[in-house]
């Protein structure tokens, strides 16, 4: 990931709202990395603070789309 792209999206440390900063950290530091050893697993991403409160069982069963 080019550093220029990451700089366009501020992190929490740069004054972005907490939720936005958490998403920045997850995306640019754990998911969009070229080295698979450094990349977050699906379970790690799902457990990230940005997704706190998501009912993953409902997502898996597609119940969230049937409401």
Secondary structure, 3 states (H helix, E strand, C coil): CCHHHHHHCCCHHHCCCHHHHHHHHHHHHHHCCCCCCCCCCHHHHHCCHHHCCCCHHHHHCCHHHCC
